[in-house]
Amino acid sequence: MTIAPVHSGKVRDVYDAGDGLLLMVASDRISAFDVIMAEPVPHKGRVLTAMTAYWLDVLGDIAPSHLVSADPDDFPPLVRAAVESASAGREISGIDGRAMLVERAEMLPIECIVRGYVSGSAWKEYQSSGTIHGMPAPAGLLEAGKLPEPMFTPSTKATTGHDENIDLEAAAALVGSDVLAAASSICIAAYERVAGQAAERGILVADTKFELGFIDGELSLCDEVLTPDSSRFWPADAWEPGHNPPSFDKQPLRDWLEASGWGKTPPPPALPADVVSATSERYVRAYELITGLDLADWYGAGESA
């Protein structure tokens, strides 16, 4: 028995679980420079799923979410039968700890980014024009500098290529001013709570990307939330304005690829085992440092990646 695929992305595969539900599976695939590597990164899918479930619980009073359950025992018979079937697809086998049962949502056609520090594409724009997403920004900021207040900085959702940073006026044209105001309020409140909690553990949340959608008329948090793939997490003791700190993400992979001489077009080079291991360790460490939990206690610990 199989269940119908709905969408397959660089990392996530989504399936129709029946009764208005979806099964969202985070694979161990990893991409860099928009190219998917051949080698999976052990535990990455479990980290993305566990962190999302953790933060959705922490933020539950700020906004509802699409999460029904990440407990494999709660998955409907249709899903369990597909997992156990010999004809199951490659990403449906071994999903414990990597899958979430979620409600379908009417997704907003924008990415909802909150920035507490100026980095990445925002820093590049600020250097050239003094703005961030086309909006005025304080003068005299340094790379990785802290903003006076968190900024809600939306972007488009590109079906191909890269998302495009847009200002609030352009975002309002896509979703409506009332919806944009509600999305901004949710995302800023979520960011401030998470940033405060992470700071207590010695981690700075430089920026993060939320995806929101309507479920039964309520604007809800959807997809992945505050993971190393959707956020920049910096060690506080390594932060200094004017320098980009190391982040808890795929940086070991990016560094190796940059030094390899690869032209950043498919096919990618084969990854050495130590690069895969270092990347896996970076993801696991991010989860355990930020949440204070042990990944070994999350579902699927006994399964190979």
Steps between C-alpha positions, in 0.01 A plus 500: 500500500622851423374846581481770236790745482398866505833677478869420504755769582872515566452367851132425564255260340129548562233232464120494516409325826125522444226686691653841429837400645849491354808302595804727489826304490836668556767303316869488578572661163709813507551765237759771456506774237160367380644154422400186691795294616509126432582411861237528775588663831415266789240630747430819303136412435445411864657829613278707269187316615585498870587870504183592316285302742683650797453859391139455394429389856691797646313743271157342534348796685625745235349323201343164415691268270442232241657226717271213596767261626860391450440178694508212247237317708255780418539467123184370328476139380548617140842638588606209717400253229704694244802501729479125552430419136775357282388737224545811711699783344857565607410791728204326664715228652668574832306818568478479878636825640513663156128537432219720622128452448366846422181673395467642152526878493436777251857628492595867469696567179781669695785396726477673838856583606590666827848648540659592830843552345608613155657215306476309173301664222390777736862597564579504128206730433583723797857542375383617160195710587469541876166320493378154604235350270458846354415643841696765693759364741713669767823657380836363606415132531782249472475149358328275756405813694192488719197694383335736751179299464425176312392570142226316312645463152290294257605336177329332209477124464683413182399181318839505329820682590521716811235678706491876449519738794206744496380790711180514706305677227575227248416231756168670580415496130540121509314413822309813606598755762296341782647155443849646474457684829380180670789299352752762611359504854518120531850476358650782704350360822625151415848628419526702821402203714736261327788750497457554872500129578793427270704784651471331839680203342771711340348505152406805291217468247622728224197449279235241422244424233141410582230368271140574589168379368132503584347196671127529571531876459788540748846613398728215607868409510580236237787306345834502688547741788827634641729227369862535384367493142259791553701705750844638575608389846824653625703416812479815714861473608616515137288803405671829427350772276700533183562127467263224390495237778499125428145364489346172609406377156660352189808723522750209508353383171508845341858557612618172349316561173643851470852364547447205265499702179155371407317726255171490696308325220380138494630245553649578841826343613494198729516614861772364729372309802646754742308786334174304524574414863591859593181630340288242682665588830431871439126433455475275804693748715268781394196302613648396831650839587192702414231271643693346786374159386682186385433398139539137608165541680319602179311252284701287260823492700548133417462546125793556270502831316 
